[in-house]
Amino acid sequence: MFPLPLLRTGAVLLLTATGSLCAQTPPVPGPSSDAAPVDKAAMRELVRQGCLHAWNGYKQYAWGQDALKPLSKGGHNWYPRSLLMTPVDAYDTLRLMGWDKEAAEAKQLIFEKLSFDVDDDVEAFEVTIRLVGGLLSAYEIDGDQRFLVLARDLADRLAPAFNTPTGMPYRFVNLHSGKCHDAVSNPAEIGTTVLEYGVLSKHTGDPKYYACAKKAMDALYARRSRLDLTGTNINVETGEWTNADSFVGGGIDSYLEYMLKGGILLHDQSLTEMWQKSLPPIDRYLADTRDGRLWYGHADMNPRKRAATNYGALDAFWAAALAMGGDLDHAKKLQDSNFAMWQLAGVEPESLNYATMKIEDPSYILRPENLESVYYLYHYTHDEKYLRMGKAIFDSLEKYCRNDAGYCALKDVTSKEKLDQMESFFFAETLKYSFLIFDDGKALDFDRVIFNTEAHPYKR
Ligand code: DMJ
């Protein structure tokens, strides 16, 4: 059985001199013959009700704002004016779960209030994956042209970001004036537009969106190292790397993800070739086995040396990418490590040193990547072990993160102290993947869609 005491069999909890928690080699979870079957229908309903609870909290305390603050029971906007992050991110999840009245409320709010003609500097990556991404999947699900008009308007306002000597975009754009800033960017922010812009080109019939997204991706890929690795930071004006640290987690993650998914969704063979060429050096220089567990650490993109042994909540998506890319062996091993990371304190930390199993950043902001990988692994293997993982993870969200207004991020996964934060990706991704794990393909056929990095599904 998976139901979790904080640490399971054989794990040794240690308090270090600095007071931080570390544990020695908790066992790799595996299917056990006496494991009770997971009641999928009950779990599916539990997640649905969790989603309704979170939506009702947003409705009651933060209606019209970007996100709910579940502790203080208020709302939060990223920029001076709301861009309705939560309603846009939540729309397809509400529809998939059959919360049609709530989806209709979100839709009405979006069409009444959402305007991108605002004199605010926005982070192009975040608004692309959440808003362009969410509006496009809403359009595909619902068919209302107004979703597409909004997605296109936003993409047009973000377009000046790509006017750089290299074609790689600036990080921030003013949605009214088109003025851009922040030339030092990272692979994820540069390369995570090909899916959204590819889908936008398909629905508008205008190839310019995909062309500029692909140009940025090509420009970045052309600057990979001799080892076929990318670094962490690059200047989009000069094309010079400013940080050569290479890994698969946040800052690089979705650049790799979009090579694989873009190749499949957009039938662009050059993206598939990028993915195929990027995998061997990742396995050679970043993969790292400790105490029988597989992790993916850090290495300098130039000389082959191990730079750090950090891994965390964001890196956990890599098991899903490996599974989708066909490397089920590594994917399964890595998902065992992902779950061990979750088990360490009962909720995963933002960052862990896998060599010492010491938690380095103890926060948890309701991230979805571990559940995303559970969903992919269950889809590809049908191994019930992944249902038990999904149940254990969602049960701990219920136990430690839920409050009377919604679900809270945790400041510290060891103390379980809550934070006044519920990111819109909790709706778009965490709840959606949790639901889909137990849904047996009824609401959505995995093989007929590709999810963007914010879990917005696009029809293949
Ligand atoms: C999401 O916004 C996206 O998944 C992004 O690619 C990185 N991760 C966050 C959620 O953790």
Residues whose N, C-alpha, C, O or C-beta is under 5 A from the ligand:
A	BS01	DMJ	S254 R367 P368 F425 T453 E454
